[in-house]
Amino acid sequence: MSTTEESIVIGVPLDSGIEARGIERVLPHERTHVSVIDNFTMWLSANMVISTVALGALAIPVFGLGFWDSLAVIVLFNMLGVLPVAYFSTLGPRLGLRQMTIARFSFGWHGAKIMALFNVAACIGWSAVNVIVGSQIITALSKGAVPVWASILVIAALTTAVSVYGYRYVHRYERFAWIPMAVIFFIVAASTHGQMGIVPTPAWNMAHIASLVSFGGAIYGFATGWSSYAADYSVNQPEHTPASKIFWLTFFGVTIPCILLETVGLGLTTVSAFGKAANEGGGALLAAALHPLGGLGEFLLLLLALSVIANNIPNDYSLGLSIQVLGRAFHKVNRAVWTFLGAVVYIVIAIFAAAHFNATLENFLLMVAYWLSPWTIILILEHFIVRRGQYNLDSWNEARHLPVGWAAIVSMALGLFGVYLGAAQLLFVGPIAGLFNPPYGMDVGFELGLVFAAVSYLILRPIELRKHAR
């Protein structure tokens, strides 16, 4: 048995039904996933969840915006944020490589390890937040009979049961998970539509513009957060699958649920009877909206709590793949083992954090998404400007044939410095962000991170190529 084959099976029995392949390149003749519509349902289910509603519910009570300006931000920044997700999804069939493995062609062997660690941290963090949100609803519905820790274990176990088995089972679950959620959210919207109002747009001044841009950053970060996973879920599709179909199915798979559910969250905050719930987050708003339905409403709320499973499955599955990028020793352990261990880690974090869970933790995790801005632009520039779409795919696992990566690493560092200058969050306001609308600032972290990384990479990558020619 070859070294590569050994790396596929260590830790998992061959006849277990669990996906054996990890980050190894999927050769064209091995790709059997022909259902192109899965590029739509995968992301539709992953975003048809409570946290999407909760994000839209921030616009008026937190950012002080009106209805129509909030809606414009939701539409525009979702469309911008999903562009890299949709494009990176087309690289799965084209290259046969996982998303964080593709980063090796920009960051090199060692630089890609750093980016993989970023992704692992994001996967674990968001998994912990999602499972806490779902567990708190279950505990509230049971009136404390089911403790938070038990709810966390139930949700995590259901999530892991799918993500451990791998690519095929992830798509099977996500293919249908959106259906009951769509029905429930339609019931919520239909039953409260008559109670929703139109909060007027505030006066156009610097404070209002700063709030618009800051809310836009939160919307953008949520949508583009899938960028570091994108190719993971199309890698088994045939090489000849039309890129345009993958792009647009992915694009609408993310934008449709994000725009619709964030608008629902926005609308629920305008219901006068939900005044207290509007300040407590999306879960409280949905509970208030379903309360008039009595027992049926409680059952529907329970199903909504379980919707976080569809959101966490990609986090867990891609976490295992990202850990394999850390080196050959990690690659020799089956992806499913890392997925399981990652679940154990976020369960422990969630159980300890649940008692102190508040908006600060969610705010911190929104800050985690900032790294994706410089990271995505580096990969995009490498693809279009440097390589012009041409890759030596045989070198994906050979450090000596990959870029040295210092240009990408330095550009990433400079991009993160731009993020530092422009971020405006509850925990921190950067120097440039603080110049606008003090003391709250205007969040331009994503924008500055992208510009700093792009300019530096366009300068540094040609220098790296002249010295090392790879």
Number of C-alpha atoms within 10 A of each C-alpha: 5 6 8 13 13 14 23 21 20 16 16 17 10 12 8 9 10 21 21 21 19 25 25 19 20 20 16 17 9 12 16 11 17 12 12 17 14 21 28 22 25 28 30 30 28 25 26 29 26 27 25 25 29 23 22 29 28 24 31 22 17 12 18 17 23 21 21 13 16 25 19 14 21 26 19 15 23 26 21 17 25 25 19 24 24 28 21 26 29 26 24 27 28 21 23 26 25 31 27 26 27 23 27 26 27 29 29 26 25 20 23 25 22 15 24 24 16 17 25 20 17 21 27 22 21 20 28 24 24 25 30 27 23 26 30 21 22 27 19 15 16 13 10 11 11 15 15 24 19 15 21 26 19 15 23 25 17 14 26 23 14 24 31 23 19 26 23 15 16 21 25 14 18 24 19 15 20 22 14 16 20 17 12 17 21 15 16 21 21 11 14 16 14 9 14 17 14 11 16 11 15 14 11 8 9 13 18 20 17 22 23 22 17 26 27 26 28 25 29 24 25 21 25 26 25 24 23 28 23 28 28 25 25 32 28 26 24 23 19 9 16 13 18 12 16 25 23 17 23 30 25 20 25 31 26 19 22 29 24 21 27 28 23 25 27 28 25 30 28 21 20 12 14 19 14 13 19 27 16 17 23 27 23 17 25 26 22 19 22 22 14 12 13 9 11 12 20 19 14 22 24 20 16 24 24 25 26 28 29 26 27 25 28 28 27 30 30 27 29 30 29 31 23 25 27 20 14 12 10 17 24 19 21 25 33 27 15 24 26 19 14 23 29 17 15 23 23 14 17 27 21 12 15 19 11 11 15 12 12 13 15 15 14 15 16 19 22 18 22 26 24 26 29 28 27 22 20 28 22 17 17 21 16 11 11 16 13 10 13 10 13 11 14 9 13 22 18 11 13 11 16 21 23 24 22 18 26 31 23 17 28 30 19 23 33 25 18 24 29 22 20 25 30 26 21 12 11 15 22 21 14 20 26 19 14 16 16 13 11 19 24 30 29 23 30 28 18 24 30 26 19 20 28 26 14 19 27 18 12 16 21 14 13 18 14 9 9 11 12 15
